[in-house]
Amino acid sequence: MPRDQFIPNDVTLAPDARMMILTGPNMAGKSTILRQVGLLVLMAQMGSYVAASSARMGVADRVFTRVGASDNLVRGQSTFMVEMAETSAILHSATARSLVLLDEIGRGTATWDGLSIAWAVSEHLHERVRCKTIFATHYHELTQLAEEFVSVRNYNVAVQEAGERIVFLHTLRPGGADRSYGIEVGRLAGLPAPVIARARALLRVLEGEHLVPALASAVSGATSGAASSARGSAPHARTAGSENDQLALFAPPDPLVERLREVQADSLTPLQALALLAELSAAARGDAVLNVAPPPRTS
């Protein structure tokens, strides 16, 4: 193939780096890298030519994949149910000699439910199964696993921004991605300009007001004891009293945020600043209700 049609990448999975958390935008090549690794392992073990400049592989007893989205309407199984059933089969059958390739576990349900499942599955594979794993995900919070477990490595598929446009480089590099560029992919797919503009506005609101606590703070004492970590380290992205809340695009703004927006910090005296702090603290504890002036109406 011409050089501009194929981008080679190096992949290393070793005992001290046996789990790769792979992040990056849609269309950047995450699923291609998963398939590449799986196919090369199969080709090597059947004695075939391996499409690599060099390769060193151990013997894998099985190659497990969870890629793509499908349902089973005949059996009454939703896409998410099929995804969970296949993931369950992997967790029950994989051994330390297996290769596990996962693509977007947890995407078929609510955001925090899916993220919690993805986190717990990653922990189980790392701590109990101890197999070589590549997990491609848009849950960027999972990159915090590298801070908790010594054998987890973060990689991302690079892109280059050119104004509001993006160029897919299809290059694997260390580190986690901080954006998914989903809106840009929607623009490339031909979504109407007003829809793209509205999506960008909503994204700014969500990124600015829906603050998600760090998942690492929820992982208490993650050690090699997988049982204890599985029970005590599930991520908690909701605040107290909102266990059943979902992320609402059109929910009313937080009164605390609105009150802070009204503050002119440069004009406050020390006494006024202390009074404001006491007011916000009482509201955060639920001991008082903030009175936020409604925004002026525009004609």
Secondary structure, 3 states (H helix, E strand, C coil): CCHHHCCCCCCCCECCECEEEEECCCCCCHHHHHHHHHHHHHHHHCCCCCCCCCCCCCCCCCEEEECCCCCECCCCECHHHHHHHHHHHHHHHCCCCCEEEEECCCCCCCHHHHHHHHHHHHHHHHHHHCCEEEEECCCHHHHHHHHHCCCEEEEEEEEEEECCEEEEEEEEEECCCCCCCHHHHHHHCCCCHHHHHHHHHHHHHHHHHCCCCCHHHHCCCCCCCHHHHHHHCCCCCCCCCCCCCCCCCCCCCCHHHHHHHHCCHHHCCHHHHHHHHHHHHHHHHCCCCCCCCCCCCCC
